[in-house]
Every structure is written in structure tokens, then in C-alpha cells.
Amino acid sequence: MPRVPTEIFFWFMRLRIHLFAYLAKFSPTGQEKFDLEMGSEKTVGQLLDELQIPADFEKRVLVNGRHADSSVRLGEKDDVFIYPPAAGG
């Protein structure tokens, strides 16, 4: 009979998060810029859930300088910028 591993390995990735304007209140550290460790294979949507940013809040997300929707997969050392849309007048 084959041996079944009894250990479970969890891989984590470290992200650099930047929150701007009213979205900064969702920072777990109280800082606008912070590092966050999450399990691997996570998406932008899962990150927003982790930060408890409500889905109905207006926001834009950049991952490494590129616009990203909630389905974009995140990777180790990604820079994630979350900011409100610009308003003009």
C-alpha cells in the first residue's frame, strides 16, 4: 500500500499593499503601506475580502502597475495599489 503523507504544507506569499484615501481605514496595521502574508494561489478578490473592503466600495486596483480585476492571481512580492476612482469637476 502506498504511504500517504500526514503533513500538510502551506505556502505563503508576501505582498506589499498600498491603500489610499478613505480605503486606508481597512489597513490591519493602521498604515497606508504595509506587507501582508497570504496563502499562495490567492486572487485580488480574496485579498479584498481579507482586508474586509466591502464589494460596493468604489475602488481601483493595480498589481505591479497594471489594472487588475478581482480574478487576477497574486504572486510573491507583488505590489498592490488600492485606491478610489478619481473625481473631477
HELIX and SHEET records of a PDB file:
HELIX    1   1 ALA A   21  PHE A   26  5                                   6    
HELIX    2   2 VAL A   44  GLU A   50  1                                   7    
SHEET    1   A 5 LYS A  33  GLY A  39  0                                        
SHEET    2   A 5 PHE A  12  LEU A  19 -1                                        
SHEET    3   A 5 ASP A  79  TYR A  83  1                                        
SHEET    4   A 5 ARG A  60  VAL A  63 -1                                        
SHEET    5   A 5 ARG A  66  HIS A  67 -1                                        
END                                                                             
